[in-house]
């Protein structure tokens, strides 16, 4: 934002989903819509790929409300963290079927 640090985020692939990690905004930039814009773009990218996005936030954190506004639901909670997921609107395409294996050939010893 005008050359000033606004924040950072990491999206780490993990199996058939991605982990949203290290999502931080400078305090003076919070509430400007930057976080929502970044999160929306990341979710759209993962949605096109058919991948879920997972995150964990601290209990009572404003990050939980941000995630919930963007469709995340709670998967699990512990005394410190809330584990959330945003499922893709369309599942990932199935893997193509394996090519058929040729039938084994038997040799009878005759020519």
Phi and psi in radians as a Rosetta constraint file:
Dihedral C 1 N 2 CA 2 C 2 CIRCULARHARMONIC 1.140 0.35
Dihedral N 2 CA 2 C 2 N 3 CIRCULARHARMONIC 0.477 0.35
Dihedral C 2 N 3 CA 3 C 3 CIRCULARHARMONIC 1.515 0.35
Dihedral N 3 CA 3 C 3 N 4 CIRCULARHARMONIC -0.105 0.35
Dihedral C 3 N 4 CA 4 C 4 CIRCULARHARMONIC -1.593 0.35
Dihedral N 4 CA 4 C 4 N 5 CIRCULARHARMONIC 2.598 0.35
Dihedral C 4 N 5 CA 5 C 5 CIRCULARHARMONIC -1.104 0.35
Dihedral N 5 CA 5 C 5 N 6 CIRCULARHARMONIC 2.225 0.35
Dihedral C 5 N 6 CA 6 C 6 CIRCULARHARMONIC -1.902 0.35
Dihedral N 6 CA 6 C 6 N 7 CIRCULARHARMONIC -0.552 0.35
Dihedral C 6 N 7 CA 7 C 7 CIRCULARHARMONIC 2.841 0.35
Dihedral N 7 CA 7 C 7 N 8 CIRCULARHARMONIC -2.980 0.35
Dihedral C 7 N 8 CA 8 C 8 CIRCULARHARMONIC -2.694 0.35
Dihedral N 8 CA 8 C 8 N 9 CIRCULARHARMONIC 2.844 0.35
Dihedral C 8 N 9 CA 9 C 9 CIRCULARHARMONIC -2.777 0.35
Dihedral N 9 CA 9 C 9 N 10 CIRCULARHARMONIC 2.653 0.35
Dihedral C 9 N 10 CA 10 C 10 CIRCULARHARMONIC -2.261 0.35
Dihedral N 10 CA 10 C 10 N 11 CIRCULARHARMONIC 2.463 0.35
Dihedral C 10 N 11 CA 11 C 11 CIRCULARHARMONIC -2.159 0.35
Dihedral N 11 CA 11 C 11 N 12 CIRCULARHARMONIC 1.913 0.35
Dihedral C 11 N 12 CA 12 C 12 CIRCULARHARMONIC -1.866 0.35
Dihedral N 12 CA 12 C 12 N 13 CIRCULARHARMONIC 2.115 0.35
Dihedral C 12 N 13 CA 13 C 13 CIRCULARHARMONIC -1.116 0.35
Dihedral N 13 CA 13 C 13 N 14 CIRCULARHARMONIC 2.436 0.35
Dihedral C 13 N 14 CA 14 C 14 CIRCULARHARMONIC -2.619 0.35
Dihedral N 14 CA 14 C 14 N 15 CIRCULARHARMONIC 1.637 0.35
Dihedral C 14 N 15 CA 15 C 15 CIRCULARHARMONIC 1.182 0.35
Dihedral N 15 CA 15 C 15 N 16 CIRCULARHARMONIC -2.209 0.35
Dihedral C 15 N 16 CA 16 C 16 CIRCULARHARMONIC -1.633 0.35
Dihedral N 16 CA 16 C 16 N 17 CIRCULARHARMONIC 0.238 0.35
Dihedral C 16 N 17 CA 17 C 17 CIRCULARHARMONIC -2.392 0.35
Dihedral N 17 CA 17 C 17 N 18 CIRCULARHARMONIC -3.103 0.35
Dihedral C 17 N 18 CA 18 C 18 CIRCULARHARMONIC -2.276 0.35
Dihedral N 18 CA 18 C 18 N 19 CIRCULARHARMONIC 2.553 0.35
Dihedral C 18 N 19 CA 19 C 19 CIRCULARHARMONIC -1.776 0.35
Dihedral N 19 CA 19 C 19 N 20 CIRCULARHARMONIC 2.183 0.35
Dihedral C 19 N 20 CA 20 C 20 CIRCULARHARMONIC -1.503 0.35
Dihedral N 20 CA 20 C 20 N 21 CIRCULARHARMONIC 2.040 0.35
Dihedral C 20 N 21 CA 21 C 21 CIRCULARHARMONIC -2.340 0.35
Dihedral N 21 CA 21 C 21 N 22 CIRCULARHARMONIC 2.762 0.35
Dihedral C 21 N 22 CA 22 C 22 CIRCULARHARMONIC 0.905 0.35
Dihedral N 22 CA 22 C 22 N 23 CIRCULARHARMONIC 0.814 0.35
Dihedral C 22 N 23 CA 23 C 23 CIRCULARHARMONIC -1.606 0.35
Dihedral N 23 CA 23 C 23 N 24 CIRCULARHARMONIC 1.756 0.35
Dihedral C 23 N 24 CA 24 C 24 CIRCULARHARMONIC -2.220 0.35
Dihedral N 24 CA 24 C 24 N 25 CIRCULARHARMONIC 2.460 0.35
Dihedral C 24 N 25 CA 25 C 25 CIRCULARHARMONIC -2.150 0.35
Dihedral N 25 CA 25 C 25 N 26 CIRCULARHARMONIC 2.484 0.35
Dihedral C 25 N 26 CA 26 C 26 CIRCULARHARMONIC -1.032 0.35
Dihedral N 26 CA 26 C 26 N 27 CIRCULARHARMONIC 2.394 0.35
Dihedral C 26 N 27 CA 27 C 27 CIRCULARHARMONIC -0.890 0.35
Dihedral N 27 CA 27 C 27 N 28 CIRCULARHARMONIC -0.675 0.35
Dihedral C 27 N 28 CA 28 C 28 CIRCULARHARMONIC -1.261 0.35
Dihedral N 28 CA 28 C 28 N 29 CIRCULARHARMONIC -0.204 0.35
Dihedral C 28 N 29 CA 29 C 29 CIRCULARHARMONIC -1.752 0.35
Dihedral N 29 CA 29 C 29 N 30 CIRCULARHARMONIC -0.163 0.35
Dihedral C 29 N 30 CA 30 C 30 CIRCULARHARMONIC -1.208 0.35
Dihedral N 30 CA 30 C 30 N 31 CIRCULARHARMONIC 2.449 0.35
Dihedral C 30 N 31 CA 31 C 31 CIRCULARHARMONIC 1.542 0.35
Dihedral N 31 CA 31 C 31 N 32 CIRCULARHARMONIC -0.006 0.35
Dihedral C 31 N 32 CA 32 C 32 CIRCULARHARMONIC -1.570 0.35
Dihedral N 32 CA 32 C 32 N 33 CIRCULARHARMONIC -0.068 0.35
Dihedral C 32 N 33 CA 33 C 33 CIRCULARHARMONIC 1.579 0.35
Dihedral N 33 CA 33 C 33 N 34 CIRCULARHARMONIC -0.008 0.35
Dihedral C 33 N 34 CA 34 C 34 CIRCULARHARMONIC -1.138 0.35
Dihedral N 34 CA 34 C 34 N 35 CIRCULARHARMONIC -0.832 0.35
Dihedral C 34 N 35 CA 35 C 35 CIRCULARHARMONIC -1.035 0.35
Dihedral N 35 CA 35 C 35 N 36 CIRCULARHARMONIC -0.765 0.35
Dihedral C 35 N 36 CA 36 C 36 CIRCULARHARMONIC -1.105 0.35
Dihedral N 36 CA 36 C 36 N 37 CIRCULARHARMONIC -0.721 0.35
Dihedral C 36 N 37 CA 37 C 37 CIRCULARHARMONIC -1.122 0.35
Dihedral N 37 CA 37 C 37 N 38 CIRCULARHARMONIC -0.769 0.35
Dihedral C 37 N 38 CA 38 C 38 CIRCULARHARMONIC -1.140 0.35
Dihedral N 38 CA 38 C 38 N 39 CIRCULARHARMONIC -0.809 0.35
Dihedral C 38 N 39 CA 39 C 39 CIRCULARHARMONIC -1.099 0.35
Dihedral N 39 CA 39 C 39 N 40 CIRCULARHARMONIC -0.748 0.35
Dihedral C 39 N 40 CA 40 C 40 CIRCULARHARMONIC -1.043 0.35
Dihedral N 40 CA 40 C 40 N 41 CIRCULARHARMONIC -0.769 0.35
Dihedral C 40 N 41 CA 41 C 41 CIRCULARHARMONIC -1.113 0.35
Dihedral N 41 CA 41 C 41 N 42 CIRCULARHARMONIC -0.744 0.35
Dihedral C 41 N 42 CA 42 C 42 CIRCULARHARMONIC -1.136 0.35
Dihedral N 42 CA 42 C 42 N 43 CIRCULARHARMONIC -0.743 0.35
Dihedral C 42 N 43 CA 43 C 43 CIRCULARHARMONIC -1.139 0.35
Dihedral N 43 CA 43 C 43 N 44 CIRCULARHARMONIC -0.686 0.35
Dihedral C 43 N 44 CA 44 C 44 CIRCULARHARMONIC -1.102 0.35
Dihedral N 44 CA 44 C 44 N 45 CIRCULARHARMONIC -0.725 0.35
Dihedral C 44 N 45 CA 45 C 45 CIRCULARHARMONIC -1.074 0.35
Dihedral N 45 CA 45 C 45 N 46 CIRCULARHARMONIC -0.813 0.35
Dihedral C 45 N 46 CA 46 C 46 CIRCULARHARMONIC -1.210 0.35
Dihedral N 46 CA 46 C 46 N 47 CIRCULARHARMONIC -0.602 0.35
Dihedral C 46 N 47 CA 47 C 47 CIRCULARHARMONIC -1.100 0.35
Dihedral N 47 CA 47 C 47 N 48 CIRCULARHARMONIC -0.752 0.35
Dihedral C 47 N 48 CA 48 C 48 CIRCULARHARMONIC -1.060 0.35
Dihedral N 48 CA 48 C 48 N 49 CIRCULARHARMONIC -0.562 0.35
Dihedral C 48 N 49 CA 49 C 49 CIRCULARHARMONIC -1.482 0.35
Dihedral N 49 CA 49 C 49 N 50 CIRCULARHARMONIC -0.104 0.35
Dihedral C 49 N 50 CA 50 C 50 CIRCULARHARMONIC 1.289 0.35
Dihedral N 50 CA 50 C 50 N 51 CIRCULARHARMONIC 0.420 0.35
Dihedral C 50 N 51 CA 51 C 51 CIRCULARHARMONIC -1.858 0.35
Dihedral N 51 CA 51 C 51 N 52 CIRCULARHARMONIC 2.402 0.35
Dihedral C 51 N 52 CA 52 C 52 CIRCULARHARMONIC -1.276 0.35
Dihedral N 52 CA 52 C 52 N 53 CIRCULARHARMONIC 2.737 0.35
Dihedral C 52 N 53 CA 53 C 53 CIRCULARHARMONIC -2.101 0.35
Dihedral N 53 CA 53 C 53 N 54 CIRCULARHARMONIC 2.260 0.35
Dihedral C 53 N 54 CA 54 C 54 CIRCULARHARMONIC -2.018 0.35
Dihedral N 54 CA 54 C 54 N 55 CIRCULARHARMONIC 2.642 0.35
Dihedral C 54 N 55 CA 55 C 55 CIRCULARHARMONIC -2.692 0.35
Dihedral N 55 CA 55 C 55 N 56 CIRCULARHARMONIC 2.750 0.35
Dihedral C 55 N 56 CA 56 C 56 CIRCULARHARMONIC -2.234 0.35
Dihedral N 56 CA 56 C 56 N 57 CIRCULARHARMONIC 2.406 0.35
Dihedral C 56 N 57 CA 57 C 57 CIRCULARHARMONIC -2.218 0.35
Dihedral N 57 CA 57 C 57 N 58 CIRCULARHARMONIC 2.759 0.35
Dihedral C 57 N 58 CA 58 C 58 CIRCULARHARMONIC -1.243 0.35
Dihedral N 58 CA 58 C 58 N 59 CIRCULARHARMONIC 2.477 0.35
Dihedral C 58 N 59 CA 59 C 59 CIRCULARHARMONIC -1.003 0.35
Dihedral N 59 CA 59 C 59 N 60 CIRCULARHARMONIC 2.395 0.35
Dihedral C 59 N 60 CA 60 C 60 CIRCULARHARMONIC 1.393 0.35
Dihedral N 60 CA 60 C 60 N 61 CIRCULARHARMONIC 0.021 0.35
Dihedral C 60 N 61 CA 61 C 61 CIRCULARHARMONIC -1.380 0.35
Dihedral N 61 CA 61 C 61 N 62 CIRCULARHARMONIC 2.515 0.35
Dihedral C 61 N 62 CA 62 C 62 CIRCULARHARMONIC -1.056 0.35
Dihedral N 62 CA 62 C 62 N 63 CIRCULARHARMONIC -0.366 0.35
Dihedral C 62 N 63 CA 63 C 63 CIRCULARHARMONIC -1.064 0.35
Dihedral N 63 CA 63 C 63 N 64 CIRCULARHARMONIC -0.561 0.35
Dihedral C 63 N 64 CA 64 C 64 CIRCULARHARMONIC -1.104 0.35
Dihedral N 64 CA 64 C 64 N 65 CIRCULARHARMONIC -0.776 0.35
Dihedral C 64 N 65 CA 65 C 65 CIRCULARHARMONIC -1.124 0.35
Dihedral N 65 CA 65 C 65 N 66 CIRCULARHARMONIC -0.683 0.35
Dihedral C 65 N 66 CA 66 C 66 CIRCULARHARMONIC -1.049 0.35
Dihedral N 66 CA 66 C 66 N 67 CIRCULARHARMONIC -0.845 0.35
Dihedral C 66 N 67 CA 67 C 67 CIRCULARHARMONIC -1.080 0.35
Dihedral N 67 CA 67 C 67 N 68 CIRCULARHARMONIC -0.757 0.35
Dihedral C 67 N 68 CA 68 C 68 CIRCULARHARMONIC -1.106 0.35
Dihedral N 68 CA 68 C 68 N 69 CIRCULARHARMONIC -0.669 0.35
Dihedral C 68 N 69 CA 69 C 69 CIRCULARHARMONIC -1.088 0.35
Dihedral N 69 CA 69 C 69 N 70 CIRCULARHARMONIC -0.429 0.35
Dihedral C 69 N 70 CA 70 C 70 CIRCULARHARMONIC -1.797 0.35
Dihedral N 70 CA 70 C 70 N 71 CIRCULARHARMONIC 0.334 0.35
Dihedral C 70 N 71 CA 71 C 71 CIRCULARHARMONIC 1.643 0.35
Dihedral N 71 CA 71 C 71 N 72 CIRCULARHARMONIC 0.047 0.35
Dihedral C 71 N 72 CA 72 C 72 CIRCULARHARMONIC -1.222 0.35
Dihedral N 72 CA 72 C 72 N 73 CIRCULARHARMONIC 2.549 0.35
Dihedral C 72 N 73 CA 73 C 73 CIRCULARHARMONIC -2.152 0.35
Dihedral N 73 CA 73 C 73 N 74 CIRCULARHARMONIC 2.772 0.35
Dihedral C 73 N 74 CA 74 C 74 CIRCULARHARMONIC -1.398 0.35
Dihedral N 74 CA 74 C 74 N 75 CIRCULARHARMONIC 2.238 0.35
Dihedral C 74 N 75 CA 75 C 75 CIRCULARHARMONIC -1.651 0.35
Dihedral N 75 CA 75 C 75 N 76 CIRCULARHARMONIC -0.700 0.35
Dihedral C 75 N 76 CA 76 C 76 CIRCULARHARMONIC -2.834 0.35
Dihedral N 76 CA 76 C 76 N 77 CIRCULARHARMONIC 2.803 0.35
Dihedral C 76 N 77 CA 77 C 77 CIRCULARHARMONIC -2.416 0.35
Dihedral N 77 CA 77 C 77 N 78 CIRCULARHARMONIC 2.627 0.35
Dihedral C 77 N 78 CA 78 C 78 CIRCULARHARMONIC -2.290 0.35
Dihedral N 78 CA 78 C 78 N 79 CIRCULARHARMONIC -3.084 0.35
Dihedral C 78 N 79 CA 79 C 79 CIRCULARHARMONIC -1.066 0.35
Dihedral N 79 CA 79 C 79 N 80 CIRCULARHARMONIC -0.320 0.35
Dihedral C 79 N 80 CA 80 C 80 CIRCULARHARMONIC -1.995 0.35
Dihedral N 80 CA 80 C 80 N 81 CIRCULARHARMONIC -0.775 0.35
Dihedral C 80 N 81 CA 81 C 81 CIRCULARHARMONIC -1.972 0.35
Dihedral N 81 CA 81 C 81 N 82 CIRCULARHARMONIC 2.718 0.35
Dihedral C 81 N 82 CA 82 C 82 CIRCULARHARMONIC -2.061 0.35
Dihedral N 82 CA 82 C 82 N 83 CIRCULARHARMONIC 2.146 0.35
Dihedral C 82 N 83 CA 83 C 83 CIRCULARHARMONIC -1.712 0.35
Dihedral N 83 CA 83 C 83 N 84 CIRCULARHARMONIC 2.164 0.35
Dihedral C 83 N 84 CA 84 C 84 CIRCULARHARMONIC -2.190 0.35
Dihedral N 84 CA 84 C 84 N 85 CIRCULARHARMONIC 2.783 0.35
Dihedral C 84 N 85 CA 85 C 85 CIRCULARHARMONIC -2.489 0.35
Dihedral N 85 CA 85 C 85 N 86 CIRCULARHARMONIC 2.545 0.35
Dihedral C 85 N 86 CA 86 C 86 CIRCULARHARMONIC -2.082 0.35
Dihedral N 86 CA 86 C 86 N 87 CIRCULARHARMONIC 1.945 0.35
Dihedral C 86 N 87 CA 87 C 87 CIRCULARHARMONIC -1.403 0.35
Dihedral N 87 CA 87 C 87 N 88 CIRCULARHARMONIC 2.567 0.35
Dihedral C 87 N 88 CA 88 C 88 CIRCULARHARMONIC -1.194 0.35
Dihedral N 88 CA 88 C 88 N 89 CIRCULARHARMONIC 2.647 0.35
Dihedral C 88 N 89 CA 89 C 89 CIRCULARHARMONIC -1.255 0.35
Dihedral N 89 CA 89 C 89 N 90 CIRCULARHARMONIC -0.390 0.35
Dihedral C 89 N 90 CA 90 C 90 CIRCULARHARMONIC -2.312 0.35
Dihedral N 90 CA 90 C 90 N 91 CIRCULARHARMONIC 2.351 0.35
Dihedral C 90 N 91 CA 91 C 91 CIRCULARHARMONIC -1.178 0.35
Dihedral N 91 CA 91 C 91 N 92 CIRCULARHARMONIC 2.795 0.35
Dihedral C 91 N 92 CA 92 C 92 CIRCULARHARMONIC -1.116 0.35
Dihedral N 92 CA 92 C 92 N 93 CIRCULARHARMONIC 2.586 0.35
Dihedral C 92 N 93 CA 93 C 93 CIRCULARHARMONIC -1.106 0.35
Dihedral N 93 CA 93 C 93 N 94 CIRCULARHARMONIC 2.549 0.35
Dihedral C 93 N 94 CA 94 C 94 CIRCULARHARMONIC -1.149 0.35
Dihedral N 94 CA 94 C 94 N 95 CIRCULARHARMONIC 2.704 0.35
Dihedral C 94 N 95 CA 95 C 95 CIRCULARHARMONIC -1.158 0.35
Dihedral N 95 CA 95 C 95 N 96 CIRCULARHARMONIC 2.526 0.35
Dihedral C 95 N 96 CA 96 C 96 CIRCULARHARMONIC -1.127 0.35
Dihedral N 96 CA 96 C 96 N 97 CIRCULARHARMONIC 2.604 0.35
Dihedral C 96 N 97 CA 97 C 97 CIRCULARHARMONIC -1.100 0.35
Dihedral N 97 CA 97 C 97 N 98 CIRCULARHARMONIC 2.615 0.35
Dihedral C 97 N 98 CA 98 C 98 CIRCULARHARMONIC -1.161 0.35
Dihedral N 98 CA 98 C 98 N 99 CIRCULARHARMONIC 2.529 0.35
Dihedral C 98 N 99 CA 99 C 99 CIRCULARHARMONIC -1.131 0.35
Dihedral N 99 CA 99 C 99 N 100 CIRCULARHARMONIC 2.572 0.35
Dihedral C 99 N 100 CA 100 C 100 CIRCULARHARMONIC -1.128 0.35
Dihedral N 100 CA 100 C 100 N 101 CIRCULARHARMONIC 2.470 0.35
Dihedral C 100 N 101 CA 101 C 101 CIRCULARHARMONIC -1.523 0.35
Dihedral N 101 CA 101 C 101 N 102 CIRCULARHARMONIC 2.401 0.35
Dihedral C 101 N 102 CA 102 C 102 CIRCULARHARMONIC -1.133 0.35
Dihedral N 102 CA 102 C 102 N 103 CIRCULARHARMONIC 2.557 0.35
Dihedral C 102 N 103 CA 103 C 103 CIRCULARHARMONIC -1.137 0.35
Dihedral N 103 CA 103 C 103 N 104 CIRCULARHARMONIC 2.466 0.35
Dihedral C 103 N 104 CA 104 C 104 CIRCULARHARMONIC -1.101 0.35
Dihedral N 104 CA 104 C 104 N 105 CIRCULARHARMONIC 2.521 0.35
Dihedral C 104 N 105 CA 105 C 105 CIRCULARHARMONIC -1.716 0.35
Dihedral N 105 CA 105 C 105 N 106 CIRCULARHARMONIC 2.397 0.35
Dihedral C 105 N 106 CA 106 C 106 CIRCULARHARMONIC -1.727 0.35
Dihedral N 106 CA 106 C 106 N 107 CIRCULARHARMONIC 2.493 0.35
Dihedral C 106 N 107 CA 107 C 107 CIRCULARHARMONIC -1.913 0.35
Dihedral N 107 CA 107 C 107 N 108 CIRCULARHARMONIC 2.268 0.35
Dihedral C 107 N 108 CA 108 C 108 CIRCULARHARMONIC -1.702 0.35
Dihedral N 108 CA 108 C 108 N 109 CIRCULARHARMONIC -0.171 0.35
Dihedral C 108 N 109 CA 109 C 109 CIRCULARHARMONIC 1.575 0.35
Dihedral N 109 CA 109 C 109 N 110 CIRCULARHARMONIC -0.136 0.35
Dihedral C 109 N 110 CA 110 C 110 CIRCULARHARMONIC -1.589 0.35
Dihedral N 110 CA 110 C 110 N 111 CIRCULARHARMONIC 2.633 0.35
